[in-house]
Amino acid sequence: MPDLPLAAAGSLGGLPERCDLLVVGGGINGAGIARDAAGRGLSVVLVEQHDLAAHTSSASTKLIHGGLRYLEHYEFGLVRKALIEREVLLRSAPHIMWPLRFVMPHDPSMRPAWMIRMGVWLYDHLARREVLPGSEAIRLAGHPAGEPLKPEFSRAFVYSDGWVDDARLVVLAARDAADRGAAVLTRTRVTGAEQAEGGWRVHLRDTGRADATDGDGRSTGAPGARTVRARALVNAAGPWAMQFLQGGMQRAGRRSLRLVKGSHIVVPKLFDHPMAYLFQNADKRIVFAIPYERDFTLIGTTDVEHREDPGRARADAGEIAYLCELAGRYFRKPIAPSDVVWSYAGVRPLLDDESGDPSAVTRDYLLEFETAPAPLLTVWGGKITTFRKLAEEAVDTLAPALGHHAPAWTRGAKLPGGDLSATIPETGLPDRDFQSFLQASARALPWLPQPLLARLARLYGSRIDRVIGDARSLADLGEEVAPGLHEAELRYLVREEWAREAADVVWRRTKLGLRLSAADVARVEDWLRAHC
């Protein structure tokens, strides 16, 4: 069988020599800016040193939310901006985002009921809602939300936010950018950049596999290198933003980042209903417990100062014990570190506002734009919910400096797979539309087992037809390389979603890693090595 074309893998050999905009960082902000700029007709190169969403952007609590707790810190502008974006995002990709109800058990020793009632009322009314229902107070006795909780919690407040598959959101934004003409380079590092001809001369180095070969199949022996001329440069390197300025460009940043590690744990399912929980703690932190991947519960997050390499962030024993203890304070069933089936951690690059408490540091963003010696925009801070708005503002800032005046376009645009209108009449209600799409897909593809169909529909939406191709039976999907993972899906992930290694597939493009053995993952790795 011939090797698969790495159309999405970003070979340096196919890179243009010049572009309007070079974006450094393949997290949610970099992918969002590349998408917006490419959609306005700018020539764009997006460069990521590892895999897309390899770090912070795949290690979130996976919420599309305004940030109810930020109201306590008087960040009304940030909360309103994020609340407006919630429904914009939910409509753009109903396969990877959906509404979620949150239950906050009331603990009189934490915050008084009147304060919580006022907070959720304000949360309801800071921005217009068309998709999400408003808040309410409930009695927990006899309510499904009360069943897994300890009996001392008798009442709760319920409000709405959204859920997102964060890593897939990044990949879909990058896929949309590529579909609109952007060159997306993964496993490519910017080794330096200097001013040249009113723009930037940017030096790139391929950091891919050491066993890479040339066109004749001979080992290259070393990663490749290229230079690109860019009229403008975007530093969206997230936790590495300051390091990029100081190391790659020998420039001093005028802002500073505060790196805060957030850790999460995944345990076997603790409750059967579809709602999530928000728990308060005596240290004023809050922790979420969220239904996850059908058979699990996701619990997080922590806020811990991080001074080491952001790429090596891990949930430590103290954080895992903290999350277990806090969840166990509310749930009837005790939770121990031995129950944890997976943990992950990410470093959030927060704009340093000199707050003493890491959990109180602002989650808002700042765009720092310089025109001399050449156009350079640095992204400081940010959160997943506001990525589209951040990207729009970034390109609004950059485009005039490039003599480009195309209008913003992403507010009403669908992400790849999010347009379901060819299959169903859309109602504008994301959860209802997806269920209709799933039912229609089951009628059109009766030979696909229901669990596999549901998984593929959730991951790929209306692009499920690109995954299965001309298949008319399960056998047509090719070898089942690992349980539930067939060659057809692997080929799609390599061809269109930049997958190169097993972790790309089983943790970021899918969450099959929760169910696969080490031997299963090794087979996926072997398949990728053989076919890429």
Protein Blocks (a to p, Z undefined) as FASTA:
>chain_A
ZZddffknopaklpcfbdfbdcehjbfklmmmmmmmmmnopacddddfbdghklmmmmcg
hiaceblmlmmnopaklmmmmmmmmmmmmmmommlgccddddddddfklcgfklmmmmmm
mmmmmpccfkbccdddddfehpaklmmpcfklmbdcddddddddfklmmmmmmmmmmmno
pacdehiacfbdcdeehiacdddddfbdfkbccfkopaehiacddddddfbdcdfehjmm
mmmmmmmnopacfbdcddddddddddddfbfbfbdcddddfklpacddddeehiaccddd
dddddfbdfklgccdfklmmmmmmmmmmmpmbacdfklpmbdcddddddddehiablklp
cfbdcddddfbfbdcdddeejifklmmmmmmmmmmmmmmmnopabdcfklmpccehkamk
lmpccehiaklmmmmmmmmmmmmmmmbcfklmmmmmmmnmmmlmmmnmmafbfklnopaf
bghiafklmmmmmmmnopabfklmmmmmpmklmmpcfklmmmmmmmmmmmZZ
